Amino acid sequence: MPIGITANGLISGLYFDAIGNLHAFVARNGNYLTVDVPGALFTEAGRSNEPGQTAGDYLAADGIDRPFVRNRDGSFSLRNGAPGASVTIGNDINNRGDVLGWFTTDPNGQTGFQGYVLRGNNYILTFAYPEADVTNTFAIGFNQAGTIVGSFTTTTPGVEHGFVRSADGRFTQLDFPDSVQTEAFGINDAGDIVGRYQDSAGTEHGFLLRNGQFTSIDAPPGPDTFAFGINSRGDIVGFSVTVSGQDIGFLAR
């Protein structure tokens, strides 16, 4: 499942092996490399930055999920989880090396997620979408200007909306027209946003939001499509889910 692509073509994401174990990968020009944190129970990668660092998270032997950064030379920088957190997901990294993701202190890791920005081992920003009925906030992507995109859920079952958080902290709800659910997954430096929406029939579609205009994305074979990452060239990565539940990655240029 590809999650991100850089302008120079480095793709990162995650996959399940034949026995169901979760691994991270990076790929360039069709050459794939597994990047597992040593000793981890599982490793998953989000996006990479232009200098070649990749953000992700891993499950340690103590049962706590924490973020990591894989450096260009192949070494790992293991980061502290958010204070008191049972799960801290690392999903994006900017060119400065700041990591973006979401965390929860719920012992079961099921609810109460908030977004964060991590610089080194310092959580310089934590936030939730500012509505009283919000149960989870997922900070999924950001660009070099500090604009963050993601999604939030509410106390109403099945409700999920996308959001955009500007660098000065202003939130805007984001919904594909007539959708049942919307999530914003990635944003490039031009402000183009990709994500997924669910229609009234329950089918998932990818989308591109550019200059205020939504475009639906449906990658073969389908029926479901998730558009996860977009680079400064406008290349989009994501995956299609077949009727049998198989995930098939795609790159759209």
RAGI-V159155 format. One record per backbone hydrogen bond with DSSP energy under -1.0 kcal/mol. NH is the residue of the N-H (numbers start at 1). CO is the residue of the C=O. If there is no record, write none. Layout:
NH_CO / NH_CO
//
This chain:
3_12 / 4_12 / 6_10 / 9_6 / 11_27 / 12_4 / 13_25 / 14_1 / 15_23 / 17_21 / 20_17 / 23_15 / 25_13 / 26_33 / 27_11 / 28_31 / 31_28 / 33_26 / 35_24 / 40_37 / 41_59 / 43_22 / 44_57 / 46_55 / 47_91 / 49_53 / 52_49 / 54_70 / 55_47 / 56_68 / 57_44 / 58_66 / 59_42 / 60_64 / 63_60 / 65_86 / 66_58 / 68_56 / 69_77 / 70_54 / 71_75 / 74_71 / 77_69 / 79_67 / 85_82 / 86_104 / 87_104 / 88_65 / 89_102 / 91_100 / 92_100 / 94_98 / 97_94 / 99_118 / 100_92 / 101_116 / 102_89 / 103_114 / 104_87 / 109_106 / 112_135 / 114_103 / 115_127 / 116_101 / 117_125 / 118_99 / 119_122 / 122_119 / 124_117 / 124_122 / 125_117 / 127_115 / 131_129 / 134_131 / 135_153 / 136_153 / 137_113 / 138_151 / 140_149 / 141_149 / 143_147 / 146_143 / 148_165 / 149_141 / 150_163 / 151_138 / 152_161 / 153_136 / 155_133 / 159_156 / 161_152 / 162_174 / 163_150 / 164_172 / 165_148 / 166_170 / 169_166 / 172_164 / 174_162 / 179_176 / 180_198 / 182_160 / 183_196 / 184_150 / 185_194 / 186_194 / 188_192 / 191_188 / 193_209 / 194_186 / 195_207 / 196_183 / 197_205 / 198_181 / 199_203 / 202_199 / 205_197 / 206_217 / 207_195 / 208_215 / 209_193 / 210_213 / 213_210 / 215_208 / 217_206 / 224_241 / 225_204 / 226_239 / 227_195 / 228_237 / 229_237 / 231_235 / 234_231 / 236_252 / 237_229 / 238_250 / 239_226 / 240_248 / 241_224 / 242_246 / 245_242 / 248_240 / 250_238 / 252_236
//
